[in-house]
């Protein structure tokens, strides 16, 4: 499985789902929907796209070791954002609901990675970033990095068991 499958999954899910915030769709600031619920409503936000792509590629036989849901801080729009990262031939490519083309991780200079979720659990990248105070006119972290309004793994050392136990395995 290679880049063609990733491109097909990215374009297919992006075309099948219309972006709608969780607040507009569900009346709550954050909800992680199942892929079936996302496709049934044809609506979702960034993590719903990423989860749908993860499940579609897993079902198609793409190795789970080469897939990660990644939550990032998009510094250009000053919001948190979720996308899918997939490894092909030793290189990570990003599948994003905002772009129809795949992006190499080395080209994603606008993103600060916060944490990744894969079949083994949660991997925290940025404990210092998560604990820093908001600067100037910066908004609170967008809901993509929260569950029930509580940040995931914030303050827990990246290598601690508590960091991995703060979010149930989604896949």
C-alpha beads as a LAMMPS data file, in Angstrom:
LAMMPS data file: protein, C-alpha beads

171 atoms
170 bonds

1 atom types
1 bond types

-500.0 500.0 xlo xhi
-500.0 500.0 ylo yhi
-500.0 500.0 zlo zhi

Masses

1 110.0

Atoms # bond

1 1 1 0.000 0.000 0.000
2 1 1 1.395 3.288 -0.926
3 1 1 0.867 6.892 -1.694
4 1 1 -1.989 6.211 -4.157
5 1 1 -4.113 4.611 -1.410
6 1 1 -3.384 7.511 0.928
7 1 1 -4.342 10.015 -1.754
8 1 1 -7.555 8.097 -2.491
9 1 1 -8.515 7.991 1.215
10 1 1 -7.715 11.670 1.730
11 1 1 -9.678 12.862 -1.290
12 1 1 -12.552 10.413 -0.719
13 1 1 -13.195 11.326 2.918
14 1 1 -12.692 15.040 2.215
15 1 1 -15.316 14.840 -0.562
16 1 1 -17.795 12.764 1.478
17 1 1 -17.813 14.946 4.603
18 1 1 -18.663 18.632 4.948
19 1 1 -16.864 20.520 7.706
20 1 1 -19.204 21.453 10.574
21 1 1 -18.024 22.312 14.080
22 1 1 -19.092 20.078 16.955
23 1 1 -20.852 23.042 18.554
24 1 1 -22.993 23.574 15.438
25 1 1 -23.616 19.889 14.809
26 1 1 -23.951 18.484 18.339
27 1 1 -24.418 21.514 20.571
28 1 1 -21.246 20.754 22.519
29 1 1 -17.697 22.071 22.169
30 1 1 -16.100 18.728 21.313
31 1 1 -17.267 15.276 20.312
32 1 1 -15.242 12.581 18.601
33 1 1 -17.666 10.789 16.282
34 1 1 -17.331 7.288 14.915
35 1 1 -16.667 7.012 11.184
36 1 1 -20.126 5.501 10.636
37 1 1 -21.770 8.478 12.378
38 1 1 -19.601 10.887 10.382
39 1 1 -20.490 9.264 7.060
40 1 1 -24.182 8.928 7.995
41 1 1 -24.435 12.662 8.714
42 1 1 -21.882 13.618 6.026
43 1 1 -20.663 16.215 8.544
44 1 1 -17.738 16.454 10.920
45 1 1 -14.812 18.432 12.183
46 1 1 -11.098 17.810 11.757
47 1 1 -10.755 14.856 14.122
48 1 1 -13.803 13.183 12.551
49 1 1 -12.081 13.344 9.147
50 1 1 -8.826 12.011 10.635
51 1 1 -10.548 9.112 12.442
52 1 1 -12.509 8.187 9.288
53 1 1 -9.299 8.128 7.233
54 1 1 -7.518 6.048 9.899
55 1 1 -10.298 3.451 9.971
56 1 1 -10.678 3.374 6.174
57 1 1 -6.959 2.827 5.627
58 1 1 -6.756 0.226 8.412
59 1 1 -9.690 -1.665 6.889
60 1 1 -7.981 -1.514 3.481
61 1 1 -4.927 -3.249 4.955
62 1 1 -2.640 -0.272 5.547
63 1 1 -0.269 -1.225 8.419
64 1 1 -1.504 0.206 11.734
65 1 1 2.130 0.827 12.760
66 1 1 2.279 3.356 9.925
67 1 1 -0.812 5.387 10.919
68 1 1 -1.196 8.050 13.609
69 1 1 -3.877 10.585 14.424
70 1 1 -1.890 13.727 15.173
71 1 1 -3.137 16.760 17.042
72 1 1 -1.172 19.877 16.229
73 1 1 -1.215 23.578 16.907
74 1 1 -1.642 25.356 13.561
75 1 1 0.319 28.539 14.185
76 1 1 -0.991 30.251 11.024
77 1 1 -4.592 30.248 12.278
78 1 1 -3.709 29.902 15.988
79 1 1 -5.933 26.880 16.553
80 1 1 -5.480 23.254 17.410
81 1 1 -6.125 20.855 14.542
82 1 1 -6.285 17.094 13.952
83 1 1 -5.016 15.209 10.931
84 1 1 -3.813 11.769 9.956
85 1 1 -0.129 10.955 9.459
86 1 1 0.795 7.894 7.405
87 1 1 4.255 6.446 6.789
88 1 1 5.208 5.283 3.302
89 1 1 8.735 4.144 2.485
90 1 1 10.010 5.561 5.770
91 1 1 8.517 9.031 5.215
92 1 1 5.492 10.522 6.983
93 1 1 2.754 12.118 4.871
94 1 1 -0.097 14.201 6.280
95 1 1 -3.738 13.731 5.266
96 1 1 -5.603 16.919 6.126
97 1 1 -9.279 17.757 5.638
98 1 1 -8.308 21.268 4.500
99 1 1 -6.128 20.106 1.577
100 1 1 -6.770 17.620 -1.223
101 1 1 -3.073 16.887 -1.683
102 1 1 -0.823 15.011 0.696
103 1 1 1.857 16.959 2.542
104 1 1 5.250 15.641 3.658
105 1 1 5.777 16.137 7.381
106 1 1 8.975 18.045 6.593
107 1 1 6.865 20.641 4.733
108 1 1 4.432 21.132 7.629
109 1 1 6.287 24.026 9.186
110 1 1 3.048 25.725 10.274
111 1 1 2.287 22.917 12.750
112 1 1 3.563 22.288 16.265
113 1 1 2.795 18.634 17.093
114 1 1 1.049 18.171 20.455
115 1 1 0.305 14.460 20.610
116 1 1 -0.322 11.428 18.438
117 1 1 -2.785 8.609 18.886
118 1 1 -2.202 5.199 17.387
119 1 1 -3.123 1.580 18.112
120 1 1 -0.690 1.591 21.060
121 1 1 -2.061 4.683 22.820
122 1 1 -1.286 8.367 23.175
123 1 1 2.187 9.813 22.606
124 1 1 2.660 13.311 23.988
125 1 1 5.066 15.582 22.087
126 1 1 4.792 18.919 23.799
127 1 1 4.320 18.984 27.553
128 1 1 6.076 22.380 27.826
129 1 1 3.883 23.784 25.035
130 1 1 0.705 22.448 26.645
131 1 1 1.557 24.098 29.968
132 1 1 2.566 27.514 28.625
133 1 1 0.342 30.544 29.255
134 1 1 -1.631 31.999 26.347
135 1 1 0.071 34.917 24.614
136 1 1 -1.513 38.238 23.605
137 1 1 -4.740 37.755 21.669
138 1 1 -4.304 33.993 21.407
139 1 1 -7.507 32.050 21.886
140 1 1 -7.882 29.083 24.190
141 1 1 -6.887 25.765 22.682
142 1 1 -9.507 24.637 20.209
143 1 1 -11.595 21.595 21.145
144 1 1 -9.555 19.163 19.019
145 1 1 -7.167 18.820 21.969
146 1 1 -9.771 18.295 24.672
147 1 1 -12.145 15.672 25.939
148 1 1 -14.988 16.919 28.118
149 1 1 -13.249 20.289 28.259
150 1 1 -10.129 18.860 29.901
151 1 1 -6.838 18.813 28.025
152 1 1 -5.471 15.359 27.333
153 1 1 -2.211 14.507 29.033
154 1 1 -1.443 18.117 29.938
155 1 1 1.155 18.279 32.674
156 1 1 1.970 14.574 32.565
157 1 1 5.536 13.644 31.621
158 1 1 5.640 12.298 28.086
159 1 1 7.142 9.013 29.224
160 1 1 4.826 8.448 32.171
161 1 1 2.112 5.828 32.273
162 1 1 -0.360 8.504 33.344
163 1 1 0.130 10.332 30.036
164 1 1 -0.894 7.205 28.167
165 1 1 -3.906 6.562 30.384
166 1 1 -5.533 9.958 29.991
167 1 1 -7.391 9.038 26.791
168 1 1 -9.036 5.710 25.986
169 1 1 -7.777 4.006 22.866
170 1 1 -10.079 5.119 20.045
171 1 1 -9.314 2.473 17.440

Bonds

1 1 1 2
2 1 2 3
3 1 3 4
4 1 4 5
5 1 5 6
6 1 6 7
7 1 7 8
8 1 8 9
9 1 9 10
10 1 10 11
11 1 11 12
12 1 12 13
13 1 13 14
14 1 14 15
15 1 15 16
16 1 16 17
17 1 17 18
18 1 18 19
19 1 19 20
20 1 20 21
21 1 21 22
22 1 22 23
23 1 23 24
24 1 24 25
25 1 25 26
26 1 26 27
27 1 27 28
28 1 28 29
29 1 29 30
30 1 30 31
31 1 31 32
32 1 32 33
33 1 33 34
34 1 34 35
35 1 35 36
36 1 36 37
37 1 37 38
38 1 38 39
39 1 39 40
40 1 40 41
41 1 41 42
42 1 42 43
43 1 43 44
44 1 44 45
45 1 45 46
46 1 46 47
47 1 47 48
48 1 48 49
49 1 49 50
50 1 50 51
51 1 51 52
52 1 52 53
53 1 53 54
54 1 54 55
55 1 55 56
56 1 56 57
57 1 57 58
58 1 58 59
59 1 59 60
60 1 60 61
61 1 61 62
62 1 62 63
63 1 63 64
64 1 64 65
65 1 65 66
66 1 66 67
67 1 67 68
68 1 68 69
69 1 69 70
70 1 70 71
71 1 71 72
72 1 72 73
73 1 73 74
74 1 74 75
75 1 75 76
76 1 76 77
77 1 77 78
78 1 78 79
79 1 79 80
80 1 80 81
81 1 81 82
82 1 82 83
83 1 83 84
84 1 84 85
85 1 85 86
86 1 86 87
87 1 87 88
88 1 88 89
89 1 89 90
90 1 90 91
91 1 91 92
92 1 92 93
93 1 93 94
94 1 94 95
95 1 95 96
96 1 96 97
97 1 97 98
98 1 98 99
99 1 99 100
100 1 100 101
101 1 101 102
102 1 102 103
103 1 103 104
104 1 104 105
105 1 105 106
106 1 106 107
107 1 107 108
108 1 108 109
109 1 109 110
110 1 110 111
111 1 111 112
112 1 112 113
113 1 113 114
114 1 114 115
115 1 115 116
116 1 116 117
117 1 117 118
118 1 118 119
119 1 119 120
120 1 120 121
121 1 121 122
122 1 122 123
123 1 123 124
124 1 124 125
125 1 125 126
126 1 126 127
127 1 127 128
128 1 128 129
129 1 129 130
130 1 130 131
131 1 131 132
132 1 132 133
133 1 133 134
134 1 134 135
135 1 135 136
136 1 136 137
137 1 137 138
138 1 138 139
139 1 139 140
140 1 140 141
141 1 141 142
142 1 142 143
143 1 143 144
144 1 144 145
145 1 145 146
146 1 146 147
147 1 147 148
148 1 148 149
149 1 149 150
150 1 150 151
151 1 151 152
152 1 152 153
153 1 153 154
154 1 154 155
155 1 155 156
156 1 156 157
157 1 157 158
158 1 158 159
159 1 159 160
160 1 160 161
161 1 161 162
162 1 162 163
163 1 163 164
164 1 164 165
165 1 165 166
166 1 166 167
167 1 167 168
168 1 168 169
169 1 169 170
170 1 170 171
